[in-house]
Each structure stands twice: as C-alpha cells, then as structure tokens.
Amino acid sequence: MVKPRVIETGEGIRDELTVEAYDVMQRHLRNRGWIETDQIIKSGISKGVALEIGPGPGYIGLEWLKKTEGTRLNGLEISPTMIDTAEKNAREYGVEARAKYVKGDAVKMPFENDSFDGVFSNGSLHEWSQPEKVLNEISRVLKPGGTYFISDMRRNMSPLMKWFMKLVTKPKEMQSGLKSSINASYTIEEIESIFAATSLKVHEVKKLMMGFVVTGAKNPH
C-alpha cells in the first residue's frame, strides 16, 4: 500500500547554506551524467526559446543551452538565493547572455501567452502548491504545437531505489531533503488524474525506476 503524500514546502530552498549544499549535489549529478538534458532534447525541445520551471542552481538548463544552438532560456524560480546561484553558474558556462532567471510562482507566470517553444521541469512538480494551475499556465505560455517535458520522482518507487538514491546523494546534508521530496512526490495514477483536470490533454506518461516523465505538446489553434 502506498503511503499518503506528505506536502513539502512550496517556497523553494532559500537558506544560503542549504542552497550551497544543493548546488554541490546538482553539480555532482551533472558530472556523473545523471541529469536529464539529453532526454529533454530528444523529446523535441531543442530550438527557440524555452522555459524551465524550478531551475534551482541551473545545471539542466545550462547544459541544454550548451548542447543546442541559437537557443535562449528563461528560468522561473521562487527562491532568490537559487537565482543568484543560477546566474553565477550561467556566467561560469559563458551563456549568461542566453539565460534569464525570473523570480516568480509558477501558478501565475509573469509571461505572455504563446511565449515559448518548449517548457521543461525536473524534480519540482512535487513542490507545486497547485499543480493543475501550473499545468494550465504551461499550456498558456506555450506556443501552439510547443512541447513540454516534466519529470520527477515517484513516491512508490521500490525500497531498493530509495536506498540507492540516498547512497548517491551528496553531500549528506541533502539526504533529509531527499526523503521529504520522495514523500511529497506523486504516483503515476495521481499524475494521470492531475493532468486530466487540465488543458494539457496531449501527453504520454512514462514510468521510470525512480520516477516518471510526462511529455506532450500544446494543441495547435
């Protein structure tokens, strides 16, 4: 039986020491090749202007910029401290002219209709206070035919996978945050129900060992 979901904060990580530790963890995952940039590109998000929701320290989007040509990225992040870190990392990548980070809540995005060729998000869906509203906002800001890619963990992943994730999570200070994030994440059935209540009808849900990926496109007008 799947344990009930335990809601996590919707305010993002703001404490400077925690942000620094999270940056170290994400950099470690990047160095291991364990972030999902290649899958995002394969899903069709490979050109134009993209929106990343909850970029944190920015590595997924920055790798996306590095691996694509003539592209630009907007990162919507609720934590000002994370934005500072992402901007620093963008300068390190040498792509600061192509990356713009904006403070805001995804339930009401500060962007015009039909603004983006693609939208992606990794590991932040479980933090969204109102996921249906966020998904409707994704539909609003996507251009007709634009593609989206949303991935996260599953609360009902196997105990072995939970153990493995804890093992590879470094620094150790982030392990408690990993546990709370897993407890706040959704099952495939819950995700299907959430999407069914939104305007993003065209989608595919793929179950992974540790999580899931939802991909799709906004219906052309």
C-alpha positions, 0 to 999 in steps of 0.5 A: 500500500502506498503511503499518503503524500506528505506536502513539502514546502512550496517556497523553494530552498532559500537558506544560503547554506542549504542552497550551497549544499544543493548546488554541490549535489546538482553539480555532482549529478551533472558530472556523473551524467545523471541529469536529464538534458539529453532526454529533454532534447530528444523529446523535441525541445531543442530550438527557440526559446524555452522555459524551465520551471524550478531551475534551482542552481541551473545545471539542466538548463545550462547544459541544454543551452550548451548542447543546442544552438541559437537557443535562449532560456528563461528560468522561473524560480521562487527562491532568490538565493537559487537565482543568484546561484543560477546566474553565477553558474550561467556566467561560469558556462559563458551563456549568461547572455542566453539565460534569464532567471525570473523570480516568480510562482509558477501558478501565475507566470509573469509571461505572455501567452504563446511565449515559448517553444518548449517548457521543461521541469525536473524534480519540482512538480512535487513542490507545486502548491497547485499543480493543475494551475501550473499545468494550465499556465504551461499550456498558456505560455506555450506556443501552439504545437510547443512541447513540454517535458516534466519529470520527477520522482515517484513516491512508490518507487521500490525500497531498493531505489530509495536506498540507492538514491540516498547512497548517491546523494551528496553531500549528506546534508541533502539526504533529509531533503531527499526523503521529504521530496520522495514523500511529497512526490506523486504516483503515476495514477495521481499524475494521470488524474492531475493532468486530466483536470487540465488543458494539457490533454496531449501527453504520454506518461512514462514510468521510470525506476525512480520516477516518471516523465510526462511529455506532450505538446500544446494543441495547435489553434 
